[in-house]
Amino acid sequence: MNGNWIRERIGWEPYLRPFLFKKLPQGTGWMATLGNLSVLLFVLLFFTGIVLAMYYNPSPDKACQSIDYIMNEVPMGSILRGLHHWGAGAMVLVVFVHLLATFFSGSYKAPRELTWIVGVVLFLVTLGLGFTGYLLPWDMKAYWATVVSSSIVKSAPGIGDYMGRIMLGGESVSGLTLTRFYAIHMLLLPALLVILVVMHIYLVRVHGLAEHAEAKSAESEIGRPVQRFFPEHLFRSSIVFCVVLVILIGLSVFGTVPREEMAGTIIDSYQPKPEWYYMWLFQLLTYFSGIWETIVSLIVPVVAIAVLFLVPFLGHPNIRSLADRPAAMAMGVTGVVCIVYLNLMGFASVRPYGETIPVPDRTLSAHEKRGLFVYVERECAYCHQISGRGGNRVGPDLANVASKGRTEDYLNRYVKNPQAVKSTSIMPKYDLSDKDLTALSGIMLALDFSKYPMKIMKREEVLKSISASQSSTTENVQAHLPGGSATASEEAKDR
């Protein structure tokens, strides 16, 4: 038996050799390795996923325990899970950057329209793998992100409820949802991805890589080195993959895979948040309320996907230079800037809030202390910061209230019924007693740091001081009853 016997049976000469030694356009650079990097990352995720699936139990009462077992008991389990977790994020990022590079270079132009469309579907399937995958740990993040996303699907007119039941396996997120996502993540989407990758590679093989405009005149240069898929391009791709793999291994060894409490754990201040590649949409929805939130949650993704599919058919088919496509450049740059900005704002908004409260460094009156207690109890920090600290930036900074010339009456009316004062306000109504309303207005008007320096109080400190104050008040009242001490009566009078 010799090498010819093997070559004859695997079709080396007529089929594999032309593909392996195919010449590439002059000027093919490092950005062209992104496609190969995406495939290699998928191979990495495929094999690490197989190993993890051997120890994972897709049931609500065992999922978290099986993750703990993988992380703590399985040899190199924490590294395998780290590679799978960080590799998944890397694959989404690489496929996205690959799409951007193709868009800005105009490589989707004729005759490569179908190559672009298959690439877009690959990107959507990659997002689907991420979406179904992050439910599997069955922690708070996974559970609530699925609840929020399923509510978007259910809000679709007509077929929303039906699609929601198909997605969840019932009316709500349950054990059926977990097993359904597990099957889709492990079987359906990987198989679909393999088919699409084969189609994509075939189309690239048929039409070749798009040639840069400056490379056309350079092809005739004598002595210019020939670039082939093997060994030149494959060598570059190997270097890029090795660098990325070293980074992923470093993150797996020295980093920590984010882990939250088991789904169903009661955490009062918990904020649902998705993975970073969905954060832009999550943040966008915070700017709308009511029916507009439903409309935006449905229209924006649908329009974005439709535009991606239509990109090859917009504009002149023979113009690929970015300088000659100002509309395409503006659309692409605007889209990237918006996604990056919304992601940054999204991560800023899900940071822990309400743990600290800036207050003026002076003795607060009993009225102001009560207002501070209402601020903490009603979780005002969920939307408001004080001098840029302690909360989220959904609503106005409360340290600016005094400088705006607001009055106690205005603040009382606004907190009780914001839309009656300002029709465009997204702040909800608060049914507070008159005493609590004036107390809350009092502490807001007291937040004037131009007169007093700032002091930082902790949430527990505020709650404890109010409890102690209430306890002291009770003792003072008892002191006025028959048998009460004169000293207690005098302290009550002083208060």
N, C-alpha and C positions, 0 to 999 in steps of 0.2 A: 504494500500500500504506500502511495506517495502523495505529494501535495496536489498533483493533478486530479487524483481520485476525489479529494475533498472539494476542489474548485469546481469540478464538473457537476457535483451534486448540490452545491449551494448557489450555483449560477454566478460565480465570481466574475468571469470574463465579460459576459454580455450585460449584466445588470448592476452588480455592486461596484466593479472597478470604475465604470464611467461616473457613477455618483460620487465615489470617494475622491477621485482625482479631477473632479469638475473644476474648471478654471473660474475664478471669481473676477468681477470687474476691478480694474485698477483703482486704487483709492479706498478699497474696502478696509475700514478701520476697526477700532476696538468696539465701537457702538454696535457693530454687526454681531458681536458675541452675545448680546443680550438674549437673542432667541435660543441659542444653545444653552445659555445659563439657566433659562426658564425650564428647559427640558431636564437638565441635570438636577435642578432643585426638586422637580417633581419626582424624579427617580429616588432622591434622598428621602423625600416625604413618604413615598410609596413603601420603601423598605423599613423605615423607622415606624411607620403606621402598622405594618404587619406585626412587628415585634410587640408594639404596645397593645394591639388587639388581642394578643395571646393572654394578657393579664387583665384586660378591661372587662367590667361587667356592666352592660347597658341597662341598669335598673335604678330607679330613684334612691333606693335604700342601700345600694352597693357601689354606685358610681364613684362617690367621693372616697369611699374606703379603698376601692381598687386603685384610684389615683395615688392615695397615700402609700399603698403597697408598692406601686411601681417606683415612687420616689424614694422610698426608704428601704425596701427589701430586695427588689430585683437588682442583680449586678449591673451596674452602669445604667440603671433605670432613669435616674435623674438627668443624665447626659442625653439619653435617647429621647426623653420627653422634651428636654430643652432644645435639641436639634429639630424636633418636630414642631415645636411651638415657634421658635425664632425662624425656622426655615419657612413656615407657612407665611409669616409676615414678609419675609424676604422675597418669596415667590410673587406675592401680590404686588409688591413694590417694583420688582424687575419687569413683570408683565406690563404694568402701567407705564413704566419708563420706556419700554420697548414700543408700546403703542404711540407714546409721545414722539419718540425719535422717528418712527415711521411717518407720523403725521407732519412733523415740521420739515422732514426731508422730501416730502411729496412722493414717497415710495409706494403709496397706495394708488397712484394714477394708473390708467390703462397700460398694460392689460392685467393689472394685479388687483382689480376690484374684489374678486372673490377671495384672494389671499387675505386682504384686509378684513373682509366680513368674517371669515373663519377665525381670524385673530381676535376680533371683537367678541365672538362667541366663546373663544378660549378664555378671554378675560372675565366674562360673566360667569363661566363655570368655575374659574379660580375663586371668584368672590363667593360663589355658592359653596365651595369646599370650606372656605373660611367661616361662612355663616353657620353651616351645619356642624362644623368641627368644634366651635367654641361653646356649644351647648353641652357637649359630652362630659366635661368635668362636673356638671350639675351644681354649680355654685351660684351665688347671688347674681353675679354679672351675667352668667349664661342665661339664667331663668328670666330676669327682667328684660334683658335685651331681646329675648325671644317673645316675651309678652308684648313689648312695644312694637316690634316688627310685625307680629301677627295682627295687631290692632290696625296697622296701616293697611294690610291686605284685606281685612274684614270691612274696612271703610269704603272699599271700591263699590260703586253702585251696581246693583243687579246680582253679580256673581260673587261679591265679596264674602258673604257668609259661607257660601259653598267652598270657595277656595281656602278660606280660613280653616274649615273643618278638615279639608284634605291635608293642609299643611300641618295641623296640630294632631290629627288623628282623633279629634273630638272638639268639644266646645272651648276647652282651655288647655294650657300647657300642663302635661301630665306625663306619666310613665310611657304612654303610647307615643307621645311626641319624642321622647328620648330615644326609644327603640327605632322609631321611624327615621329620625335624623341620623342615627347610627348606621342604618342600612343604606341610606342615600349617600352618606359620607364615605362609607367603606366600599360600596359596590357600584351604585348607579353613576355617580359623578366621576370616579376614577376611570371607569370603562368608557364613559363619554369623552373624557379628556384624552385618553389614549387614541380614540378614533379621530378626534379633531386634530391632535398633534400629527398623526399620520397624514391626514388630509392637508394640513398646513405645510408639512415638509414636502409632500408631493407637488403642491402648487409652487412652492419656492424652487423645487427642482425643475419644473416645467418652464417657469418664467424667469428664473434666476433672480439674484439680488439686483435691486435697482442701482443703476449706475449714476454716480455723481457727474454733474455737468462738466466740471473741470477735468474729470478723468477721461472723457471721450477724446479730447485732443492729445492726451498724454499716452494713449495706448500705443501710438506709433513710435514712441521714443525708443531708440535702440539701446539695449542694455537694461531696460527697466525690468526688475524681477517679476516673475510670474507668480500670481497668487492663486492657490488651489484650496479646495476644502480641506484636503489632507496633503501635506502636513501643516501648512502655514496657518490656515484659519482654525483648525482643530487645536493646534498648539496654543494659539492665543486664548481660545475658549477654555482650555485646560488651566492656563495660568489664572484667568479670572475666577474660575470655579474654585480653584485651590485657595485663593485669597479669601473668597466669600466663606468657604468651608472653615477656614481657620478662625474667622470672625465668629461664625456660628458656634464653633466648639468653645471658643473663649467665653461667649455669652452663656453657654450651657454649663460650663465649669464654674465660672466666677460670678455669673449673674443669677438672678432668681426669677423663675417663671411666676408671674402674678397669680396669686391664689386668694380667693375670697371665701367667706363663710358658705356653708352648705345652703342650697336653695331652701327657702322656707324659714330661715333664721330671721327673727324680728330685730331690725336695726332701725331706730327711729330716724336717724339722719342719713340713711343710705340714699344715694342717687344712682339710678340706672344709667349705665354707660356701655356703649358697644366697643368693638375693636376699633383701632385707629382708622382703618380704611372705610368705616361707616360713620365715623365721628362727624364728618362734614354735614351729612344729612341730619343727624341727630341735633346738631347745633342750629342748623337752619330752621328746624321746626320750632325752636324756642322763641323765634321772632314772630310767630304767628299764634293765634288762638282761635278757638271755636271752629267754625266751618272752614276758615282759611287754613288752619293746620291740616285738616283732612285733604283739602284741595292741593296744597303744596306737597304734602307727603306722597300723593299719587302722581301729580303732573310732572314734578321735577325729575324723578327717576325715569319716567316713561319718555319724556322729551329728550333727556340726555342720551338714553339708549337709542332712540330713533335718530338723533343727530349723528351718533357714531356710525350707524349703519348707512346713513345717507352721504357721509363724507366723500366717498369715491365719486359720487355722481354730482357733486357741487363744484362749480368752477370749470375752467377749460381743462380738458383731459390731457393736453400736452404741455401745460405749464407746471413745472415742478419747483422751480427756484423760489425760495421763501421771499426774496425781495420782490418777486412778481406776484405774490399772493398776500397782499396786505390784509385783506379781510380774514383769511384763514389764520394768519399770524395773530391778528388781534383777538380772534375767537379763542385760539389755543392758549395764548398768554393770559387772557381774562379768566378762562376756565381754571387754569393751574393756580393763579393767584387767589381766586375765590375758594378753591378747595383747601389750599394751604392755610389761608386766613381762618376759614371756618373750623378747620381741625385745631389750630392753635387756640381759638376762642373756646372750642369745645373742651379741650383738656384743661384750660384755665377754669372753666365753669364747674368741672367735676372734682376740683380739689376739695379737701375737707373744709367745711365752713362752720361758722358759729362757735368755734372752740375758744376764740378770744374776742373781746369787745373793747375797742378803744373808747375811753371816756375822758372828760376833763379831769386834770389832777387837782381836785378840790373835794371838799366834803359835799356829797350830794344830799339834797333834801329828801325827805320821806316821799314826796310826790315824784321826784325824779327817779328814786330807787324803784318805786312801783312801776314807772314807765320802762325802766331797764329790765325789770322782771317780765313785763309783757312782751318786750322786744325778744327776749330769749325764749320765753314759753311759746310764742307764736311763730318761731323760726323765721323771723324777719331777715336773718342773714342768708336765707335761701336765695333771696333776690337782691339784697342791698349790702353794700359795703359802708364802712365808716372811715373816711379819709383814706380810701383805697385798701382797707384791711378788713380781715375777719369774715368776709362774706363773698357772694357772687356779684357779678356786674350786670345782672339782668335789668335791675331798676336803678334809679338815680342814687348817687352817693349821698347818704343822709347828713354828712358833715357840711353839705352845701345848703341845707335847708335854711339856716339862719341868715346866711349871706343873700339868699334870694328874697328876703323880706316876707317870708310866709308867717301867717298869724296862727294862733291856736285854733281859732274858729275854722280857718281854711283847712288845716291839717285834720281836724276832727271830721269835717265833711268829706274830705278826700279819702281818708282811711275807711270810713263807713260805706261810702258809695263812690268809688273812683270815677266810674263812667258818667255819673251825674255832674261831676265837676269838669272832667275832660273826656270827651266821647271816645278818643283814640287810645285811652289807657288800657293796658292789658292786665293791670293789677286786679286781683279778685276782691270781692267785698269782704269786710270783716265785721261780724256781728259782736261788737264789744260794748260793754256797759259805758255809760257816760264817764264814770270815774276812770276806767281803764283807757278810754279814748283820750281824755285830757292828760292823763299820766304819760301816755305814749307820745303825745304831742309835746309835752313838757321836756322829756328827755331828748327829743329830736331838736328842739330849740336850744337845748343846753349844749349841744355838740358844736360849740364855737371855740376852736383851738387857737384863734387869734388872741383870745384873752387869757386862756389858761393852757399850760403844756398838756401833752397827751399822757395818759396812763393806761396801761393794758390790763384788763381784768379777764380772768378765765370764766368760762360758762358756769363751772361748778361753784366758783367763788360768788357769782351773782346770785345763784339759786340759794346758796347757803346763807348769804347775808340777808336775803329777803325772809327766809324761814326763821332766822334768828330775830329779825325785826318783828315779825308777826308773833313769835313766841313772847318777845318782850312786851308787845302791846297787850297781849292776853294777861300777862302778869300785872301790868299796870291797871288794867280794868279790875282785876281781882283785888288789887290794893285799895280800890275805892269802896269795895264791899265791906260790910261790918267785919271787923277783925283784921282789916288790912293795915299794913305798917305805914307810918307817916313818911318814912324815907321813900317807899315805893310810890306813895301819892305825890311826893314832890318831884320824883323822876318823871312820872307821867305828865305832870304839869309842865315841866321843862320841855318835854317832847312835843 
